[in-house]
């Protein structure tokens, strides 16, 4: 700029400064998110090292009749290629689902950046998502939960970010799991509110195909309403569950709803009504509910910030209660083995995820890689860790049986949880 005296004056570009500051803030925000995600993955890897393959997981892994089992087999093959140690198969089996968890966290972070008023709130939203016990469990268990959660979040992301409905993702979800029925019904009600006839027809066709494919309605009618209600409170924690229901009602009936609002609303309604007839498979119907975490968080923060400081105490108590329940749930999940140090109870609620790897380690220490195991479930789990339990073509030297006088003792903390004996095979199978 030139002054009236002809001299030039340097003009400072404040717009550029603001943009630079915003870029720096966003860089710090992304760095914080990456650090939190890294810590979460490290915690999941630690949990993987502490657990064994579950009985149901072993059956799914060897049957290879579903997409999760196919992914698990690829992960195990990948891990064996680098380490050549069957005891690392756990990491290979859970690697695809941990990767899915990472993608889900990234999508949740991206969605929250577009939904929440403050960018910093997206970090709190992701932390809440990671802290939900059910979300952590789906990153560690061989199931469709992680894949279905990914599809749900992608559907929401496409609508929030690009203002379009990803019909192709609905088609994929229909053939994946029975939980996709919630997505189809949510799409139907969304199209009904928006008066989109073709989308309504598409949603009902997808719902019908999913019902026909998986046939979730079975057995004698029996009410599991209160059981399901308790399970939902356990998965989400009681405080968050109440907020979920309140936020779902508020955003569905008081505002112009998006699929982000309708999916959890239809999910809660479908699960509660369905539970009056039969037992609900929570692993199938949990993923659609997790989609609503951004506006659940929006509801929590709005209740706190919209009040004057002197009237915020009861809302702070609710938040403290939520944090306390989440901490308790994660301690119960990740620190489960600590219960063996303070209790003499042999079997806790996560016992079925233990024991097999420890038995395999003990057998390898004794240079035993081929053994007869009468317990078919345990035999299948030991096969996963490279212990050959086939006796048809090559009879083993020993039979592994549960015995209170056996030499293989599995202890956690101060508690003996299992004891096995190695008996010569010929004495147990006389011709």
C-alpha positions in Angstrom: 0.0 0.0 0.0 1.3 3.5 -0.9 0.8 6.5 1.4 0.1 10.1 0.3 3.8 10.8 0.7 4.7 8.1 -1.8 6.2 5.7 0.7 5.2 2.1 0.8 3.8 0.5 3.9 3.9 -3.2 4.5 0.4 -4.6 5.1 0.1 -7.5 7.4 -2.2 -10.3 6.1 -4.3 -11.1 9.2 -6.4 -13.6 7.2 -3.3 -15.6 6.5 -2.4 -15.5 10.2 -5.8 -16.8 11.2 -5.6 -19.6 8.6 -2.2 -20.5 9.8 -3.3 -20.6 13.5 -6.3 -22.8 12.4 -3.9 -25.1 10.6 -1.7 -25.4 13.7 -4.7 -26.1 15.9 -6.0 -28.7 13.6 -2.5 -30.2 13.4 -2.4 -30.4 17.2 -5.9 -31.9 17.2 -4.9 -34.6 14.7 -1.7 -35.3 16.6 -3.7 -35.8 19.8 -6.1 -38.1 18.1 -3.2 -40.2 16.7 -1.6 -40.5 20.1 -4.9 -41.6 21.7 -5.4 -44.1 19.0 -1.9 -45.5 19.4 -2.4 -45.9 23.1 -5.7 -47.7 22.5 -4.1 -50.1 20.0 -1.3 -50.8 22.5 -3.9 -51.7 25.1 -5.7 -54.0 22.7 -2.4 -55.7 21.8 -1.7 -56.2 25.5 -5.1 -57.7 26.0 -4.4 -60.0 23.0 -1.3 -61.3 24.8 -3.3 -62.1 27.9 -6.1 -64.1 26.4 -6.6 -67.3 24.4 -8.8 -68.2 21.6 -12.5 -68.7 22.7 -14.3 -71.9 22.0 -16.8 -70.3 19.6 -13.9 -68.4 17.9 -12.1 -71.7 17.3 -15.1 -73.3 15.6 -15.6 -70.2 13.4 -11.9 -70.1 12.6 -11.6 -73.7 11.4 -15.0 -73.7 9.6 -14.1 -70.8 7.3 -17.7 -70.2 6.4 -17.9 -66.5 7.0 -16.1 -63.2 6.2 -14.7 -62.8 9.8 -13.2 -66.3 9.8 -11.7 -65.7 6.3 -10.1 -62.4 7.6 -8.9 -64.2 10.7 -7.2 -67.0 8.6 -5.5 -64.4 6.5 -4.2 -62.6 9.6 -2.8 -65.9 11.0 -1.1 -66.8 7.7 0.4 -63.3 7.6 1.7 -63.6 11.2 3.1 -67.2 10.6 4.9 -65.9 7.5 7.0 -63.5 9.7 7.3 -65.2 13.0 6.9 -69.0 12.4 5.6 -69.4 16.0 2.1 -70.8 16.5 1.8 -69.0 19.9 1.7 -65.7 17.9 -1.5 -66.9 16.1 -3.5 -64.8 18.6 -2.1 -61.6 17.2 -2.7 -62.7 13.6 -6.3 -63.7 14.3 -7.1 -60.4 16.0 -5.0 -58.2 13.7 -7.8 -57.7 11.1 -10.3 -56.7 13.8 -7.9 -54.3 15.4 -7.4 -52.8 12.0 -11.1 -52.5 11.6 -11.2 -50.8 15.0 -8.7 -48.3 13.8 -10.7 -47.5 10.8 -13.9 -47.2 12.9 -12.1 -44.7 15.2 -10.9 -42.6 12.3 -14.5 -42.5 10.8 -15.9 -41.6 14.2 -13.4 -38.8 14.5 -14.2 -37.5 11.1 -18.0 -37.7 11.6 -17.7 -35.9 15.0 -15.7 -33.1 13.3 -18.7 -32.4 11.1 -21.3 -32.9 13.8 -20.0 -31.3 17.0 -19.7 -27.5 17.4 -16.2 -27.5 18.8 -13.4 -29.3 17.0 -11.9 -30.3 20.4 -15.1 -32.1 21.3 -14.3 -34.7 18.6 -11.4 -35.9 20.8 -13.8 -36.4 23.7 -16.2 -38.2 21.4 -13.6 -40.6 20.2 -12.4 -41.2 23.7 -16.0 -42.1 24.7 -16.3 -44.4 21.7 -13.0 -46.2 22.6 -14.0 -46.4 26.3 -17.3 -48.2 25.7 -16.7 -51.9 26.7 -18.7 -53.3 23.8 -16.6 -51.3 21.3 -13.3 -52.6 22.8 -14.7 -56.2 22.8 -15.6 -56.0 19.1 -11.9 -55.2 18.4 -10.8 -58.4 20.2 -13.4 -61.0 19.2 -13.8 -62.9 15.9 -17.2 -61.7 14.8 -19.0 -59.5 12.3 -19.3 -56.6 14.8 -16.3 -54.6 13.6 -17.2 -55.0 9.9 -20.8 -54.0 10.5 -19.7 -51.0 12.6 -17.5 -50.0 9.7 -20.4 -50.2 7.2 -22.7 -48.2 9.6 -20.1 -45.5 10.1 -19.4 -45.3 6.3 -23.1 -44.9 5.6 -23.3 -42.0 8.1 -20.1 -40.5 6.9 -21.3 -40.4 3.2 -24.5 -38.7 4.3 -22.8 -36.2 6.6 -19.9 -35.4 4.4 -21.2 -35.8 0.9 -25.0 -35.5 1.4 -25.8 -38.8 -0.3 -27.1 -42.2 0.6 -24.6 -45.0 -0.1 -27.0 -47.6 -1.4 -24.2 -50.0 -2.3 -23.1 -50.2 1.3 -26.7 -51.2 2.3 -26.5 -54.0 -0.2 -23.2 -55.3 1.2 -24.6 -55.1 4.8 -27.7 -57.1 3.9 -25.7 -60.2 3.2 -23.3 -59.7 6.1 -25.3 -60.1 9.3 -28.8 -60.0 10.8 -27.9 -56.6 12.4 -28.2 -55.0 9.0 -32.0 -55.2 9.5 -31.7 -52.1 11.6 -30.0 -50.2 8.9 -32.7 -51.2 6.4 -35.5 -50.1 8.7 -33.8 -46.9 9.4 -33.4 -46.2 5.7 -37.1 -47.0 5.2 -38.2 -44.5 7.9 -35.8 -41.9 6.6 -37.3 -42.2 3.2 -40.8 -42.0 4.6 -40.0 -38.7 6.4 -38.3 -37.3 3.3 -41.0 -38.7 1.0 -38.7 -40.7 -1.2 -40.7 -43.5 -2.7 -37.9 -45.4 -4.4 -35.7 -45.3 -1.3 -38.6 -46.7 0.7 -39.0 -49.6 -1.7 -35.3 -50.2 -1.6 -35.2 -50.2 2.2 -38.1 -52.7 2.5 -36.6 -55.0 -0.1 -33.2 -55.0 1.7 -35.0 -55.7 5.0 -36.9 -58.6 3.5 -33.8 -60.1 1.9 -31.9 -59.8 5.2 -34.7 -61.5 7.2 -34.9 -64.3 4.6 -31.1 -64.7 4.6 -30.5 -64.9 8.4 -34.0 -65.8 9.7 -33.4 -64.2 13.2 -36.9 -65.1 14.4 -36.8 -68.6 15.8 -37.7 -70.7 18.8 -40.6 -70.6 21.2 -41.7 -67.0 22.1 -40.3 -66.0 25.5 -39.6 -62.6 27.0 -36.0 -61.5 27.5 -36.9 -57.8 27.9 -35.3 -57.2 31.2 -32.3 -59.4 30.4 -31.7 -57.3 27.3 -32.2 -54.1 29.2 -29.5 -55.2 31.7 -27.2 -56.3 29.0 -27.5 -52.9 27.1 -26.8 -51.1 30.4 -23.7 -53.3 30.8 -22.4 -52.7 27.3 -23.0 -49.0 27.3 -22.8 -48.4 31.1 -26.1 -47.3 32.8 -25.5 -43.5 32.6 -24.6 -43.6 28.9 -27.5 -45.8 28.2 -29.9 -43.3 29.7 -28.3 -40.5 27.7 -28.5 -42.6 24.6 -32.2 -43.1 24.9 -32.8 -39.4 25.8 -30.7 -38.1 22.9 -32.2 -40.6 20.4 -35.7 -39.4 21.3 -34.8 -35.7 21.3 -33.0 -35.7 17.9 -35.5 -38.0 16.2 -38.7 -36.2 17.1 -37.7 -32.6 17.7 -35.4 -32.0 14.7 -35.1 -33.0 11.0 -33.5 -36.4 11.5 -30.6 -37.8 9.6 -29.6 -41.4 9.2 -27.2 -40.7 12.1 -30.2 -40.1 14.3 -32.6 -42.8 12.9 -30.2 -45.7 12.9 -29.7 -45.8 16.8 -33.4 -44.9 17.3 -34.6 -47.8 15.2 -31.9 -50.0 16.8 -33.1 -49.3 20.3 -36.7 -49.8 19.3 -36.1 -52.9 17.3 -34.0 -54.6 20.1 -36.4 -53.8 22.9 -39.5 -54.9 20.9 -37.7 -58.0 19.6 -36.5 -58.9 23.1 -40.1 -59.4 24.2 -40.2 -62.4 22.0 -36.8 -64.0 22.1 -33.2 -63.7 23.2 -31.2 -61.0 21.4 -27.7 -61.6 19.9 -26.2 -58.4 21.1 -23.1 -58.8 19.0 -25.3 -58.5 15.9 -27.3 -55.5 17.0 -24.7 -53.5 18.9 -22.9 -51.8 15.9 -25.8 -49.7 14.7 -26.2 -48.3 18.2 -22.6 -47.1 18.3 -23.3 -44.8 15.3 -25.1 -42.3 17.6 -22.1 -41.6 19.8 -21.5 -38.1 18.3 -25.0 -36.8 19.1 -25.0 -38.6 22.4 -21.9 -36.6 23.2 -23.6 -33.5 21.9 -26.4 -34.1 24.3 -24.1 -34.5 27.2 -22.1 -31.4 26.5 -25.2 -29.3 25.7 -26.7 -30.2 29.1 -23.6 -29.0 30.8 -22.7 -25.9 28.8 -26.2 -24.5 28.5 -26.5 -24.0 32.3 -25.1 -21.3 34.4 -22.0 -22.4 36.4 -23.9 -22.5 39.7 -26.5 -24.9 38.2 -24.0 -27.3 36.6 -23.3 -29.5 39.6 -25.9 -32.2 38.9 -24.8 -32.5 35.3 -21.2 -32.8 36.4 -22.2 -35.6 38.8 -23.8 -37.4 35.8 -20.6 -37.0 33.8 -18.5 -38.2 36.8 -20.8 -41.1 37.1 -20.4 -41.9 33.4 -16.6 -41.7 33.7 -16.7 -44.0 36.8 -18.8 -46.6 35.1 -16.6 -46.5 32.0 -13.5 -46.9 34.1 -15.0 -49.8 35.9 -16.1 -51.5 32.7 -12.7 -51.2 31.1 -10.9 -52.4 34.3 -13.2 -55.4 34.3 -12.4 -56.0 30.6 -8.7 -55.3 30.4 -7.7 -56.1 34.0 -9.8 -59.2 34.4 -6.9 -61.4 35.5 -6.3 -59.1 38.4 -9.4 -60.7 40.0 -7.4 -63.8 40.5 -5.0 -62.0 42.8 -7.8 -60.9 45.2 -10.2 -63.8 44.9 -10.0 -67.6 45.1 -12.8 -68.1 42.6 -11.6 -70.5 40.0 -13.7 -69.3 37.1 -14.7 -65.7 36.5 -16.8 -64.3 33.7 -13.9 -64.2 31.2 -12.5 -67.6 32.1 -13.4 -69.1 28.7 -10.9 -66.8 27.0 -8.0 -68.2 29.1 -6.2 -71.4 29.7 -5.7 -72.8 26.2 -2.6 -70.8 25.3 -1.0 -71.5 28.7 -1.5 -75.2 28.2 0.1 -75.0 24.8 3.1 -73.1 26.2 3.6 -75.9 28.8 3.4 -78.6 26.2 5.9 -76.8 24.0 8.2 -76.5 27.0 8.1 -80.3 27.4 8.7 -80.7 23.6 5.2 -82.2 23.1 3.5 -81.2 19.9 1.2 -84.2 19.4 -1.2 -85.2 22.2 -4.6 -86.9 22.5 -7.2 -84.6 24.1 -10.6 -86.2 24.9 -12.2 -82.7 25.3 -13.1 -81.8 21.7 -13.4 -78.0 22.5 -10.0 -77.9 24.1 -8.5 -80.0 21.3 -9.7 -77.5 18.7 -8.3 -74.6 20.7 -4.9 -76.4 21.0 -4.9 -77.1 17.3 -5.0 -73.3 16.8 -1.7 -73.0 18.7 0.0 -75.8 16.6 -0.6 -78.7 18.9 -1.6 -81.7 16.8 -4.5 -83.6 18.4 -5.3 -86.0 15.5 -4.9 -89.6 16.6 -6.2 -91.4 13.4 -3.0 -91.6 11.4 -0.4 -90.9 13.9 -1.1 -92.0 17.5 0.4 -89.7 20.1 2.5 -90.7 23.2 0.3 -89.0 25.7 -3.3 -88.2 26.6 -4.1 -84.8 28.2 -6.8 -85.0 30.8 -8.1 -82.8 33.6 -6.7 -84.3 36.8 -6.3 -82.8 40.3 -3.0 -84.7 40.6 -1.6 -83.7 37.2 1.8 -82.0 36.6 0.5 -79.2 34.4 -0.9 -76.5 36.7 -2.3 -73.3 35.4 -2.3 -70.4 37.9 -3.3 -66.8 37.7 -2.1 -64.7 40.6 -2.8 -66.6 43.7 -5.4 -68.9 42.2 -5.1 -72.3 40.6 -7.5 -72.3 37.7 -6.8 -75.6 36.0 -4.7 -78.8 36.4 -4.0 -81.4 33.8 -2.1 -84.7 33.7 -0.2 -86.4 30.8 -1.1 -90.1 30.8 0.6 -92.5 28.3 -1.6 -93.0 25.4 -1.4 -96.8 25.3 -2.8 -97.1 28.9 -5.8 -95.1 27.9 -6.4 -96.8 24.6 -5.8 -100.5 25.0 -6.5 -102.7 22.0 
